[in-house]
Amino acid sequence: MKYDEKVMNRMKRIEGQIRGLLKMMEEQKDCRDVVTQMSAARSALDRTAALIVSQNLEKCIREEQRNSENTEELIKEAVNLLVKSR
């Protein structure tokens, strides 16, 4: 799968969040602040994973319709991927 510029930029922002978290930990910042930032990073990862799965699902469904294959299995697989990411 080819990942577009928006997805790559999201991952770069998440990388920056993780680096910031490490810095906060090195500086012995308050645990509430660290956990808040961890939650934000996890949420950003979850949203990015959902975006990737939805884009891939859309592409696969379009291809499957051309090939007259079963799209129900693709949808189940995508939902399972999303569930696993949580």
N, CA, C and O atoms as a Maestro MAE file, in Angstrom:
{
 s_m_m2io_version
 :::
 2.0.0
}

f_m_ct {
 s_m_title
 :::
 protein
 m_atom[344] {
  # First column is atom index #
  i_m_mmod_type
  r_m_x_coord
  r_m_y_coord
  r_m_z_coord
  i_m_residue_number
  s_m_chain_name
  s_m_pdb_residue_name
  s_m_pdb_atom_name
  i_m_atomic_number
  :::
  1 25 0.848 -1.185 0.000 1 A "MET " " N  " 7
  2 3 0.000 0.000 0.000 1 A "MET " " CA " 6
  3 2 0.885 1.237 0.000 1 A "MET " " C  " 6
  4 15 1.903 1.287 0.690 1 A "MET " " O  " 8
  5 25 0.499 2.200 -0.756 2 A "LYS " " N  " 7
  6 3 1.211 3.472 -0.789 2 A "LYS " " CA " 6
  7 2 0.569 4.393 0.251 2 A "LYS " " C  " 6
  8 15 -0.647 4.578 0.272 2 A "LYS " " O  " 8
  9 25 1.410 4.962 1.107 3 A "TYR " " N  " 7
  10 3 0.924 5.854 2.149 3 A "TYR " " CA " 6
  11 2 1.079 7.288 1.672 3 A "TYR " " C  " 6
  12 15 2.150 7.689 1.215 3 A "TYR " " O  " 8
  13 25 -0.002 8.061 1.781 4 A "ASP " " N  " 7
  14 3 0.053 9.427 1.271 4 A "ASP " " CA " 6
  15 2 0.771 10.365 2.241 4 A "ASP " " C  " 6
  16 15 1.080 10.001 3.376 4 A "ASP " " O  " 8
  17 25 1.018 11.553 1.770 5 A "GLU " " N  " 7
  18 3 1.768 12.562 2.522 5 A "GLU " " CA " 6
  19 2 1.094 12.901 3.859 5 A "GLU " " C  " 6
  20 15 1.777 13.120 4.859 5 A "GLU " " O  " 8
  21 25 -0.241 12.945 3.874 6 A "LYS " " N  " 7
  22 3 -0.957 13.281 5.112 6 A "LYS " " CA " 6
  23 2 -0.701 12.245 6.200 6 A "LYS " " C  " 6
  24 15 -0.481 12.601 7.357 6 A "LYS " " O  " 8
  25 25 -0.727 10.978 5.837 7 A "VAL " " N  " 7
  26 3 -0.487 9.909 6.811 7 A "VAL " " CA " 6
  27 2 0.948 9.980 7.310 7 A "VAL " " C  " 6
  28 15 1.200 9.819 8.504 7 A "VAL " " O  " 8
  29 25 1.884 10.221 6.406 8 A "MET " " N  " 7
  30 3 3.288 10.327 6.806 8 A "MET " " CA " 6
  31 2 3.494 11.513 7.753 8 A "MET " " C  " 6
  32 15 4.245 11.411 8.723 8 A "MET " " O  " 8
  33 25 2.830 12.629 7.469 9 A "ASN " " N  " 7
  34 3 2.942 13.794 8.347 9 A "ASN " " CA " 6
  35 2 2.346 13.512 9.728 9 A "ASN " " C  " 6
  36 15 2.885 13.957 10.742 9 A "ASN " " O  " 8
  37 25 1.248 12.782 9.765 10 A "ARG " " N  " 7
  38 3 0.663 12.392 11.058 10 A "ARG " " CA " 6
  39 2 1.673 11.592 11.875 10 A "ARG " " C  " 6
  40 15 1.840 11.820 13.073 10 A "ARG " " O  " 8
  41 25 2.338 10.657 11.213 11 A "MET " " N  " 7
  42 3 3.306 9.819 11.922 11 A "MET " " CA " 6
  43 2 4.506 10.642 12.402 11 A "MET " " C  " 6
  44 15 5.061 10.358 13.464 11 A "MET " " O  " 8
  45 25 4.903 11.634 11.650 12 A "LYS " " N  " 7
  46 3 5.994 12.503 12.076 12 A "LYS " " CA " 6
  47 2 5.592 13.316 13.311 12 A "LYS " " C  " 6
  48 15 6.401 13.523 14.216 12 A "LYS " " O  " 8
  49 25 4.332 13.777 13.340 13 A "ARG " " N  " 7
  50 3 3.853 14.498 14.520 13 A "ARG " " CA " 6
  51 2 3.822 13.579 15.736 13 A "ARG " " C  " 6
  52 15 4.189 13.983 16.840 13 A "ARG " " O  " 8
  53 25 3.383 12.343 15.525 14 A "ILE " " N  " 7
  54 3 3.352 11.371 16.622 14 A "ILE " " CA " 6
  55 2 4.772 11.100 17.114 14 A "ILE " " C  " 6
  56 15 5.011 11.005 18.318 14 A "ILE " " O  " 8
  57 25 5.705 10.977 16.182 15 A "GLU " " N  " 7
  58 3 7.107 10.791 16.560 15 A "GLU " " CA " 6
  59 2 7.574 11.950 17.436 15 A "GLU " " C  " 6
  60 15 8.272 11.742 18.428 15 A "GLU " " O  " 8
  61 25 7.189 13.164 17.069 16 A "GLY " " N  " 7
  62 3 7.538 14.337 17.871 16 A "GLY " " CA " 6
  63 2 6.914 14.277 19.258 16 A "GLY " " C  " 6
  64 15 7.537 14.661 20.248 16 A "GLY " " O  " 8
  65 25 5.676 13.790 19.318 17 A "GLN " " N  " 7
  66 3 5.024 13.634 20.625 17 A "GLN " " CA " 6
  67 2 5.794 12.648 21.495 17 A "GLN " " C  " 6
  68 15 5.982 12.890 22.688 17 A "GLN " " O  " 8
  69 25 6.233 11.558 20.919 18 A "ILE " " N  " 7
  70 3 6.966 10.534 21.675 18 A "ILE " " CA " 6
  71 2 8.304 11.105 22.160 18 A "ILE " " C  " 6
  72 15 8.705 10.875 23.301 18 A "ILE " " O  " 8
  73 25 8.978 11.838 21.301 19 A "ARG " " N  " 7
  74 3 10.245 12.472 21.710 19 A "ARG " " CA " 6
  75 2 9.997 13.448 22.866 19 A "ARG " " C  " 6
  76 15 10.772 13.516 23.820 19 A "ARG " " O  " 8
  77 25 8.906 14.193 22.755 20 A "GLY " " N  " 7
  78 3 8.542 15.117 23.831 20 A "GLY " " CA " 6
  79 2 8.258 14.381 25.133 20 A "GLY " " C  " 6
  80 15 8.628 14.845 26.211 20 A "GLY " " O  " 8
  81 25 7.603 13.240 25.026 21 A "LEU " " N  " 7
  82 3 7.330 12.420 26.208 21 A "LEU " " CA " 6
  83 2 8.615 11.958 26.879 21 A "LEU " " C  " 6
  84 15 8.743 12.022 28.102 21 A "LEU " " O  " 8
  85 25 9.562 11.493 26.076 22 A "LEU " " N  " 7
  86 3 10.849 11.059 26.627 22 A "LEU " " CA " 6
  87 2 11.550 12.210 27.340 22 A "LEU " " C  " 6
  88 15 12.134 12.027 28.408 22 A "LEU " " O  " 8
  89 25 11.487 13.388 26.743 23 A "LYS " " N  " 7
  90 3 12.106 14.559 27.364 23 A "LYS " " CA " 6
  91 2 11.425 14.884 28.692 23 A "LYS " " C  " 6
  92 15 12.085 15.183 29.687 23 A "LYS " " O  " 8
  93 25 10.089 14.820 28.690 24 A "MET " " N  " 7
  94 3 9.347 15.075 29.929 24 A "MET " " CA " 6
  95 2 9.767 14.098 31.018 24 A "MET " " C  " 6
  96 15 9.933 14.484 32.175 24 A "MET " " O  " 8
  97 25 9.939 12.835 30.649 25 A "MET " " N  " 7
  98 3 10.329 11.819 31.618 25 A "MET " " CA " 6
  99 2 11.747 12.077 32.131 25 A "MET " " C  " 6
  100 15 12.016 11.954 33.326 25 A "MET " " O  " 8
  101 25 12.648 12.437 31.217 26 A "GLU " " N  " 7
  102 3 14.022 12.747 31.622 26 A "GLU " " CA " 6
  103 2 14.063 13.925 32.577 26 A "GLU " " C  " 6
  104 15 14.902 13.980 33.477 26 A "GLU " " O  " 8
  105 25 13.144 14.873 32.375 27 A "GLU " " N  " 7
  106 3 13.088 16.064 33.222 27 A "GLU " " CA " 6
  107 2 12.247 15.857 34.478 27 A "GLU " " C  " 6
  108 15 12.011 16.793 35.241 27 A "GLU " " O  " 8
  109 25 11.795 14.608 34.683 28 A "GLN " " N  " 7
  110 3 11.011 14.257 35.875 28 A "GLN " " CA " 6
  111 2 9.731 15.090 36.004 28 A "GLN " " C  " 6
  112 15 9.372 15.519 37.101 28 A "GLN " " O  " 8
  113 25 9.056 15.312 34.893 29 A "LYS " " N  " 7
  114 3 7.806 16.082 34.915 29 A "LYS " " CA " 6
  115 2 6.730 15.305 35.673 29 A "LYS " " C  " 6
  116 15 6.843 14.098 35.888 29 A "LYS " " O  " 8
  117 25 5.707 16.016 36.062 30 A "ASP " " N  " 7
  118 3 4.594 15.439 36.812 30 A "ASP " " CA " 6
  119 2 3.954 14.282 36.041 30 A "ASP " " C  " 6
  120 15 3.746 14.368 34.831 30 A "ASP " " O  " 8
  121 25 3.648 13.212 36.755 31 A "CYS " " N  " 7
  122 3 3.111 12.011 36.099 31 A "CYS " " CA " 6
  123 2 1.793 12.285 35.383 31 A "CYS " " C  " 6
  124 15 1.519 11.680 34.347 31 A "CYS " " O  " 8
  125 25 0.965 13.194 35.924 32 A "ARG " " N  " 7
  126 3 -0.307 13.514 35.251 32 A "ARG " " CA " 6
  127 2 -0.059 14.101 33.874 32 A "ARG " " C  " 6
  128 15 -0.756 13.771 32.915 32 A "ARG " " O  " 8
  129 25 0.942 14.977 33.778 33 A "ASP " " N  " 7
  130 3 1.265 15.583 32.491 33 A "ASP " " CA " 6
  131 2 1.802 14.533 31.513 33 A "ASP " " C  " 6
  132 15 1.461 14.544 30.330 33 A "ASP " " O  " 8
  133 25 2.637 13.636 32.014 34 A "VAL " " N  " 7
  134 3 3.209 12.578 31.171 34 A "VAL " " CA " 6
  135 2 2.104 11.663 30.661 34 A "VAL " " C  " 6
  136 15 2.049 11.347 29.473 34 A "VAL " " O  " 8
  137 25 1.225 11.241 31.562 35 A "VAL " " N  " 7
  138 3 0.135 10.333 31.175 35 A "VAL " " CA " 6
  139 2 -0.816 11.026 30.203 35 A "VAL " " C  " 6
  140 15 -1.320 10.393 29.275 35 A "VAL " " O  " 8
  141 25 -1.063 12.305 30.405 36 A "THR " " N  " 7
  142 3 -1.921 13.055 29.476 36 A "THR " " CA " 6
  143 2 -1.319 13.045 28.074 36 A "THR " " C  " 6
  144 15 -2.026 12.834 27.089 36 A "THR " " O  " 8
  145 25 -0.022 13.272 27.992 37 A "GLN " " N  " 7
  146 3 0.644 13.254 26.688 37 A "GLN " " CA " 6
  147 2 0.688 11.858 26.088 37 A "GLN " " C  " 6
  148 15 0.595 11.700 24.871 37 A "GLN " " O  " 8
  149 25 0.830 10.846 26.935 38 A "MET " " N  " 7
  150 3 0.782 9.460 26.443 38 A "MET " " CA " 6
  151 2 -0.581 9.163 25.834 38 A "MET " " C  " 6
  152 15 -0.677 8.542 24.775 38 A "MET " " O  " 8
  153 25 -1.624 9.607 26.505 39 A "SER " " N  " 7
  154 3 -2.985 9.389 25.988 39 A "SER " " CA " 6
  155 2 -3.175 10.082 24.650 39 A "SER " " C  " 6
  156 15 -3.806 9.538 23.744 39 A "SER " " O  " 8
  157 25 -2.628 11.282 24.529 40 A "ALA " " N  " 7
  158 3 -2.735 12.021 23.267 40 A "ALA " " CA " 6
  159 2 -2.008 11.288 22.146 40 A "ALA " " C  " 6
  160 15 -2.511 11.201 21.026 40 A "ALA " " O  " 8
  161 25 -0.828 10.762 22.448 41 A "ALA " " N  " 7
  162 3 -0.064 10.026 21.428 41 A "ALA " " CA " 6
  163 2 -0.783 8.746 21.026 41 A "ALA " " C  " 6
  164 15 -0.846 8.407 19.844 41 A "ALA " " O  " 8
  165 25 -1.324 8.040 22.009 42 A "ARG " " N  " 7
  166 3 -2.054 6.808 21.702 42 A "ARG " " CA " 6
  167 2 -3.286 7.108 20.858 42 A "ARG " " C  " 6
  168 15 -3.588 6.382 19.911 42 A "ARG " " O  " 8
  169 25 -3.990 8.171 21.200 43 A "SER " " N  " 7
  170 3 -5.170 8.560 20.433 43 A "SER " " CA " 6
  171 2 -4.790 8.910 18.992 43 A "SER " " C  " 6
  172 15 -5.493 8.541 18.052 43 A "SER " " O  " 8
  173 25 -3.681 9.620 18.829 44 A "ALA " " N  " 7
  174 3 -3.224 9.972 17.483 44 A "ALA " " CA " 6
  175 2 -2.868 8.721 16.685 44 A "ALA " " C  " 6
  176 15 -3.168 8.637 15.494 44 A "ALA " " O  " 8
  177 25 -2.230 7.747 17.337 45 A "LEU " " N  " 7
  178 3 -1.909 6.480 16.661 45 A "LEU " " CA " 6
  179 2 -3.181 5.738 16.267 45 A "LEU " " C  " 6
  180 15 -3.282 5.212 15.159 45 A "LEU " " O  " 8
  181 25 -4.148 5.697 17.178 46 A "ASP " " N  " 7
  182 3 -5.416 5.016 16.882 46 A "ASP " " CA " 6
  183 2 -6.130 5.657 15.700 46 A "ASP " " C  " 6
  184 15 -6.636 4.959 14.821 46 A "ASP " " O  " 8
  185 25 -6.171 6.994 15.678 47 A "ARG " " N  " 7
  186 3 -6.831 7.685 14.568 47 A "ARG " " CA " 6
  187 2 -6.102 7.439 13.249 47 A "ARG " " C  " 6
  188 15 -6.731 7.283 12.202 47 A "ARG " " O  " 8
  189 25 -4.784 7.406 13.307 48 A "THR " " N  " 7
  190 3 -4.005 7.155 12.088 48 A "THR " " CA " 6
  191 2 -4.215 5.726 11.594 48 A "THR " " C  " 6
  192 15 -4.346 5.496 10.391 48 A "THR " " O  " 8
  193 25 -4.247 4.768 12.518 49 A "ALA " " N  " 7
  194 3 -4.508 3.375 12.130 49 A "ALA " " CA " 6
  195 2 -5.887 3.253 11.484 49 A "ALA " " C  " 6
  196 15 -6.045 2.565 10.475 49 A "ALA " " O  " 8
  197 25 -6.873 3.916 12.062 50 A "ALA " " N  " 7
  198 3 -8.229 3.878 11.501 50 A "ALA " " CA " 6
  199 2 -8.253 4.485 10.104 50 A "ALA " " C  " 6
  200 15 -8.931 3.975 9.212 50 A "ALA " " O  " 8
  201 25 -7.519 5.564 9.916 51 A "LEU " " N  " 7
  202 3 -7.456 6.198 8.602 51 A "LEU " " CA " 6
  203 2 -6.833 5.262 7.573 51 A "LEU " " C  " 6
  204 15 -7.336 5.135 6.457 51 A "LEU " " O  " 8
  205 25 -5.737 4.608 7.951 52 A "ILE " " N  " 7
  206 3 -5.062 3.684 7.033 52 A "ILE " " CA " 6
  207 2 -5.977 2.526 6.672 52 A "ILE " " C  " 6
  208 15 -6.081 2.156 5.502 52 A "ILE " " O  " 8
  209 25 -6.642 1.951 7.670 53 A "VAL " " N  " 7
  210 3 -7.540 0.829 7.402 53 A "VAL " " CA " 6
  211 2 -8.696 1.269 6.509 53 A "VAL " " C  " 6
  212 15 -9.060 0.560 5.571 53 A "VAL " " O  " 8
  213 25 -9.273 2.431 6.794 54 A "SER " " N  " 7
  214 3 -10.419 2.876 5.987 54 A "SER " " CA " 6
  215 2 -10.009 3.171 4.547 54 A "SER " " C  " 6
  216 15 -10.740 2.844 3.612 54 A "SER " " O  " 8
  217 25 -8.839 3.790 4.368 55 A "GLN " " N  " 7
  218 3 -8.371 4.053 2.999 55 A "GLN " " CA " 6
  219 2 -8.104 2.747 2.259 55 A "GLN " " C  " 6
  220 15 -8.457 2.603 1.088 55 A "GLN " " O  " 8
  221 25 -7.486 1.811 2.941 56 A "ASN " " N  " 7
  222 3 -7.187 0.526 2.328 56 A "ASN " " CA " 6
  223 2 -8.472 -0.237 2.026 56 A "ASN " " C  " 6
  224 15 -8.595 -0.853 0.967 56 A "ASN " " O  " 8
  225 25 -9.422 -0.198 2.945 57 A "LEU " " N  " 7
  226 3 -10.693 -0.886 2.745 57 A "LEU " " CA " 6
  227 2 -11.417 -0.328 1.527 57 A "LEU " " C  " 6
  228 15 -11.932 -1.083 0.702 57 A "LEU " " O  " 8
  229 25 -11.455 0.993 1.419 58 A "GLU " " N  " 7
  230 3 -12.122 1.608 0.282 58 A "GLU " " CA " 6
  231 2 -11.482 1.150 -1.032 58 A "GLU " " C  " 6
  232 15 -12.179 0.787 -1.980 58 A "GLU " " O  " 8
  233 25 -10.163 1.172 -1.072 59 A "LYS " " N  " 7
  234 3 -9.445 0.757 -2.282 59 A "LYS " " CA " 6
  235 2 -9.730 -0.714 -2.597 59 A "LYS " " C  " 6
  236 15 -10.005 -1.066 -3.744 59 A "LYS " " O  " 8
  237 25 -9.663 -1.567 -1.574 60 A "CYS " " N  " 7
  238 3 -9.890 -2.997 -1.782 60 A "CYS " " CA " 6
  239 2 -11.313 -3.288 -2.245 60 A "CYS " " C  " 6
  240 15 -11.527 -4.131 -3.117 60 A "CYS " " O  " 8
  241 25 -12.275 -2.598 -1.666 61 A "ILE " " N  " 7
  242 3 -13.676 -2.823 -2.055 61 A "ILE " " CA " 6
  243 2 -13.874 -2.442 -3.522 61 A "ILE " " C  " 6
  244 15 -14.545 -3.151 -4.271 61 A "ILE " " O  " 8
  245 25 -13.290 -1.328 -3.916 62 A "ARG " " N  " 7
  246 3 -13.410 -0.919 -5.327 62 A "ARG " " CA " 6
  247 2 -12.800 -1.970 -6.252 62 A "ARG " " C  " 6
  248 15 -13.372 -2.300 -7.291 62 A "ARG " " O  " 8
  249 25 -11.640 -2.491 -5.870 63 A "GLU " " N  " 7
  250 3 -10.989 -3.520 -6.683 63 A "GLU " " CA " 6
  251 2 -11.799 -4.817 -6.673 63 A "GLU " " C  " 6
  252 15 -11.930 -5.478 -7.703 63 A "GLU " " O  " 8
  253 25 -12.341 -5.179 -5.510 64 A "GLU " " N  " 7
  254 3 -13.126 -6.400 -5.396 64 A "GLU " " CA " 6
  255 2 -14.383 -6.324 -6.256 64 A "GLU " " C  " 6
  256 15 -14.778 -7.309 -6.881 64 A "GLU " " O  " 8
  257 25 -15.006 -5.156 -6.283 65 A "GLN " " N  " 7
  258 3 -16.221 -5.007 -7.079 65 A "GLN " " CA " 6
  259 2 -15.919 -5.211 -8.558 65 A "GLN " " C  " 6
  260 15 -16.737 -5.759 -9.297 65 A "GLN " " O  " 8
  261 25 -14.755 -4.772 -8.977 66 A "ARG " " N  " 7
  262 3 -14.365 -4.988 -10.372 66 A "ARG " " CA " 6
  263 2 -14.122 -6.462 -10.639 66 A "ARG " " C  " 6
  264 15 -14.401 -6.967 -11.727 66 A "ARG " " O  " 8
  265 25 -13.595 -7.147 -9.628 67 A "ASN " " N  " 7
  266 3 -13.278 -8.566 -9.780 67 A "ASN " " CA " 6
  267 2 -14.423 -9.475 -9.343 67 A "ASN " " C  " 6
  268 15 -14.305 -10.698 -9.407 67 A "ASN " " O  " 8
  269 25 -15.530 -8.882 -8.899 68 A "SER " " N  " 7
  270 3 -16.712 -9.631 -8.450 68 A "SER " " CA " 6
  271 2 -16.395 -10.606 -7.326 68 A "SER " " C  " 6
  272 15 -16.964 -11.696 -7.277 68 A "SER " " O  " 8
  273 25 -15.500 -10.232 -6.426 69 A "GLU " " N  " 7
  274 3 -15.175 -11.076 -5.283 69 A "GLU " " CA " 6
  275 2 -15.960 -10.618 -4.059 69 A "GLU " " C  " 6
  276 15 -16.615 -9.577 -4.084 69 A "GLU " " O  " 8
  277 25 -15.888 -11.407 -2.989 70 A "ASN " " N  " 7
  278 3 -16.655 -11.160 -1.775 70 A "ASN " " CA " 6
  279 2 -16.075 -9.999 -0.970 70 A "ASN " " C  " 6
  280 15 -14.951 -10.083 -0.474 70 A "ASN " " O  " 8
  281 25 -16.848 -8.908 -0.841 71 A "THR " " N  " 7
  282 3 -16.391 -7.755 -0.066 71 A "THR " " CA " 6
  283 2 -16.681 -7.918 1.417 71 A "THR " " C  " 6
  284 15 -16.077 -7.237 2.245 71 A "THR " " O  " 8
  285 25 -17.591 -8.806 1.758 72 A "GLU " " N  " 7
  286 3 -17.935 -9.011 3.168 72 A "GLU " " CA " 6
  287 2 -16.718 -9.453 3.973 72 A "GLU " " C  " 6
  288 15 -16.521 -8.988 5.095 72 A "GLU " " O  " 8
  289 25 -15.910 -10.333 3.423 73 A "GLU " " N  " 7
  290 3 -14.701 -10.792 4.121 73 A "GLU " " CA " 6
  291 2 -13.712 -9.648 4.323 73 A "GLU " " C  " 6
  292 15 -13.067 -9.555 5.367 73 A "GLU " " O  " 8
  293 25 -13.596 -8.782 3.323 74 A "LEU " " N  " 7
  294 3 -12.709 -7.622 3.447 74 A "LEU " " CA " 6
  295 2 -13.148 -6.709 4.577 74 A "LEU " " C  " 6
  296 15 -12.324 -6.217 5.348 74 A "LEU " " O  " 8
  297 25 -14.439 -6.486 4.670 75 A "ILE " " N  " 7
  298 3 -14.968 -5.622 5.724 75 A "ILE " " CA " 6
  299 2 -14.713 -6.240 7.093 75 A "ILE " " C  " 6
  300 15 -14.315 -5.540 8.024 75 A "ILE " " O  " 8
  301 25 -14.939 -7.535 7.222 76 A "LYS " " N  " 7
  302 3 -14.667 -8.219 8.491 76 A "LYS " " CA " 6
  303 2 -13.192 -8.105 8.865 76 A "LYS " " C  " 6
  304 15 -12.853 -7.850 10.021 76 A "LYS " " O  " 8
  305 25 -12.327 -8.295 7.882 77 A "GLU " " N  " 7
  306 3 -10.894 -8.198 8.136 77 A "GLU " " CA " 6
  307 2 -10.507 -6.793 8.598 77 A "GLU " " C  " 6
  308 15 -9.698 -6.636 9.513 77 A "GLU " " O  " 8
  309 25 -11.085 -5.775 7.963 78 A "ALA " " N  " 7
  310 3 -10.793 -4.393 8.350 78 A "ALA " " CA " 6
  311 2 -11.269 -4.109 9.769 78 A "ALA " " C  " 6
  312 15 -10.561 -3.471 10.549 78 A "ALA " " O  " 8
  313 25 -12.455 -4.578 10.101 79 A "VAL " " N  " 7
  314 3 -12.967 -4.382 11.456 79 A "VAL " " CA " 6
  315 2 -12.074 -5.088 12.469 79 A "VAL " " C  " 6
  316 15 -11.792 -4.540 13.535 79 A "VAL " " O  " 8
  317 25 -11.634 -6.286 12.149 80 A "ASN " " N  " 7
  318 3 -10.726 -7.010 13.045 80 A "ASN " " CA " 6
  319 2 -9.414 -6.253 13.238 80 A "ASN " " C  " 6
  320 15 -8.876 -6.212 14.344 80 A "ASN " " O  " 8
  321 25 -8.907 -5.667 12.182 81 A "LEU " " N  " 7
  322 3 -7.681 -4.869 12.297 81 A "LEU " " CA " 6
  323 2 -7.886 -3.685 13.242 81 A "LEU " " C  " 6
  324 15 -7.024 -3.379 14.065 81 A "LEU " " O  " 8
  325 25 -9.022 -3.033 13.115 82 A "LEU " " N  " 7
  326 3 -9.311 -1.899 13.990 82 A "LEU " " CA " 6
  327 2 -9.453 -2.339 15.435 82 A "LEU " " C  " 6
  328 15 -8.971 -1.664 16.345 82 A "LEU " " O  " 8
  329 25 -10.108 -3.462 15.648 83 A "VAL " " N  " 7
  330 3 -10.290 -3.981 17.019 83 A "VAL " " CA " 6
  331 2 -8.943 -4.341 17.622 83 A "VAL " " C  " 6
  332 15 -8.685 -4.037 18.786 83 A "VAL " " O  " 8
  333 25 -8.082 -4.986 16.844 84 A "LYS " " N  " 7
  334 3 -6.749 -5.346 17.328 84 A "LYS " " CA " 6
  335 2 -5.938 -4.135 17.724 84 A "LYS " " C  " 6
  336 15 -5.148 -4.195 18.666 84 A "LYS " " O  " 8
  337 25 -6.128 -3.018 17.002 85 A "SER " " N  " 7
  338 3 -5.335 -1.823 17.283 85 A "SER " " CA " 6
  339 2 -5.712 -1.176 18.604 85 A "SER " " C  " 6
  340 15 -4.971 -0.333 19.109 85 A "SER " " O  " 8
  341 25 -6.826 -1.547 19.162 86 A "ARG " " N  " 7
  342 3 -7.253 -0.985 20.449 86 A "ARG " " CA " 6
  343 2 -6.751 -1.838 21.526 86 A "ARG " " C  " 6
  344 15 -6.991 -1.556 22.699 86 A "ARG " " O  " 8
  :::
 }
 m_bond[343] {
  # First column is bond index #
  i_m_from
  i_m_to
  i_m_order
  :::
  1 1 2 1
  2 2 3 1
  3 3 4 2
  4 3 5 1
  5 5 6 1
  6 6 7 1
  7 7 8 2
  8 7 9 1
  9 9 10 1
  10 10 11 1
  11 11 12 2
  12 11 13 1
  13 13 14 1
  14 14 15 1
  15 15 16 2
  16 15 17 1
  17 17 18 1
  18 18 19 1
  19 19 20 2
  20 19 21 1
  21 21 22 1
  22 22 23 1
  23 23 24 2
  24 23 25 1
  25 25 26 1
  26 26 27 1
  27 27 28 2
  28 27 29 1
  29 29 30 1
  30 30 31 1
  31 31 32 2
  32 31 33 1
  33 33 34 1
  34 34 35 1
  35 35 36 2
  36 35 37 1
  37 37 38 1
  38 38 39 1
  39 39 40 2
  40 39 41 1
  41 41 42 1
  42 42 43 1
  43 43 44 2
  44 43 45 1
  45 45 46 1
  46 46 47 1
  47 47 48 2
  48 47 49 1
  49 49 50 1
  50 50 51 1
  51 51 52 2
  52 51 53 1
  53 53 54 1
  54 54 55 1
  55 55 56 2
  56 55 57 1
  57 57 58 1
  58 58 59 1
  59 59 60 2
  60 59 61 1
  61 61 62 1
  62 62 63 1
  63 63 64 2
  64 63 65 1
  65 65 66 1
  66 66 67 1
  67 67 68 2
  68 67 69 1
  69 69 70 1
  70 70 71 1
  71 71 72 2
  72 71 73 1
  73 73 74 1
  74 74 75 1
  75 75 76 2
  76 75 77 1
  77 77 78 1
  78 78 79 1
  79 79 80 2
  80 79 81 1
  81 81 82 1
  82 82 83 1
  83 83 84 2
  84 83 85 1
  85 85 86 1
  86 86 87 1
  87 87 88 2
  88 87 89 1
  89 89 90 1
  90 90 91 1
  91 91 92 2
  92 91 93 1
  93 93 94 1
  94 94 95 1
  95 95 96 2
  96 95 97 1
  97 97 98 1
  98 98 99 1
  99 99 100 2
  100 99 101 1
  101 101 102 1
  102 102 103 1
  103 103 104 2
  104 103 105 1
  105 105 106 1
  106 106 107 1
  107 107 108 2
  108 107 109 1
  109 109 110 1
  110 110 111 1
  111 111 112 2
  112 111 113 1
  113 113 114 1
  114 114 115 1
  115 115 116 2
  116 115 117 1
  117 117 118 1
  118 118 119 1
  119 119 120 2
  120 119 121 1
  121 121 122 1
  122 122 123 1
  123 123 124 2
  124 123 125 1
  125 125 126 1
  126 126 127 1
  127 127 128 2
  128 127 129 1
  129 129 130 1
  130 130 131 1
  131 131 132 2
  132 131 133 1
  133 133 134 1
  134 134 135 1
  135 135 136 2
  136 135 137 1
  137 137 138 1
  138 138 139 1
  139 139 140 2
  140 139 141 1
  141 141 142 1
  142 142 143 1
  143 143 144 2
  144 143 145 1
  145 145 146 1
  146 146 147 1
  147 147 148 2
  148 147 149 1
  149 149 150 1
  150 150 151 1
  151 151 152 2
  152 151 153 1
  153 153 154 1
  154 154 155 1
  155 155 156 2
  156 155 157 1
  157 157 158 1
  158 158 159 1
  159 159 160 2
  160 159 161 1
  161 161 162 1
  162 162 163 1
  163 163 164 2
  164 163 165 1
  165 165 166 1
  166 166 167 1
  167 167 168 2
  168 167 169 1
  169 169 170 1
  170 170 171 1
  171 171 172 2
  172 171 173 1
  173 173 174 1
  174 174 175 1
  175 175 176 2
  176 175 177 1
  177 177 178 1
  178 178 179 1
  179 179 180 2
  180 179 181 1
  181 181 182 1
  182 182 183 1
  183 183 184 2
  184 183 185 1
  185 185 186 1
  186 186 187 1
  187 187 188 2
  188 187 189 1
  189 189 190 1
  190 190 191 1
  191 191 192 2
  192 191 193 1
  193 193 194 1
  194 194 195 1
  195 195 196 2
  196 195 197 1
  197 197 198 1
  198 198 199 1
  199 199 200 2
  200 199 201 1
  201 201 202 1
  202 202 203 1
  203 203 204 2
  204 203 205 1
  205 205 206 1
  206 206 207 1
  207 207 208 2
  208 207 209 1
  209 209 210 1
  210 210 211 1
  211 211 212 2
  212 211 213 1
  213 213 214 1
  214 214 215 1
  215 215 216 2
  216 215 217 1
  217 217 218 1
  218 218 219 1
  219 219 220 2
  220 219 221 1
  221 221 222 1
  222 222 223 1
  223 223 224 2
  224 223 225 1
  225 225 226 1
  226 226 227 1
  227 227 228 2
  228 227 229 1
  229 229 230 1
  230 230 231 1
  231 231 232 2
  232 231 233 1
  233 233 234 1
  234 234 235 1
  235 235 236 2
  236 235 237 1
  237 237 238 1
  238 238 239 1
  239 239 240 2
  240 239 241 1
  241 241 242 1
  242 242 243 1
  243 243 244 2
  244 243 245 1
  245 245 246 1
  246 246 247 1
  247 247 248 2
  248 247 249 1
  249 249 250 1
  250 250 251 1
  251 251 252 2
  252 251 253 1
  253 253 254 1
  254 254 255 1
  255 255 256 2
  256 255 257 1
  257 257 258 1
  258 258 259 1
  259 259 260 2
  260 259 261 1
  261 261 262 1
  262 262 263 1
  263 263 264 2
  264 263 265 1
  265 265 266 1
  266 266 267 1
  267 267 268 2
  268 267 269 1
  269 269 270 1
  270 270 271 1
  271 271 272 2
  272 271 273 1
  273 273 274 1
  274 274 275 1
  275 275 276 2
  276 275 277 1
  277 277 278 1
  278 278 279 1
  279 279 280 2
  280 279 281 1
  281 281 282 1
  282 282 283 1
  283 283 284 2
  284 283 285 1
  285 285 286 1
  286 286 287 1
  287 287 288 2
  288 287 289 1
  289 289 290 1
  290 290 291 1
  291 291 292 2
  292 291 293 1
  293 293 294 1
  294 294 295 1
  295 295 296 2
  296 295 297 1
  297 297 298 1
  298 298 299 1
  299 299 300 2
  300 299 301 1
  301 301 302 1
  302 302 303 1
  303 303 304 2
  304 303 305 1
  305 305 306 1
  306 306 307 1
  307 307 308 2
  308 307 309 1
  309 309 310 1
  310 310 311 1
  311 311 312 2
  312 311 313 1
  313 313 314 1
  314 314 315 1
  315 315 316 2
  316 315 317 1
  317 317 318 1
  318 318 319 1
  319 319 320 2
  320 319 321 1
  321 321 322 1
  322 322 323 1
  323 323 324 2
  324 323 325 1
  325 325 326 1
  326 326 327 1
  327 327 328 2
  328 327 329 1
  329 329 330 1
  330 330 331 1
  331 331 332 2
  332 331 333 1
  333 333 334 1
  334 334 335 1
  335 335 336 2
  336 335 337 1
  337 337 338 1
  338 338 339 1
  339 339 340 2
  340 339 341 1
  341 341 342 1
  342 342 343 1
  343 343 344 2
  :::
 }
}
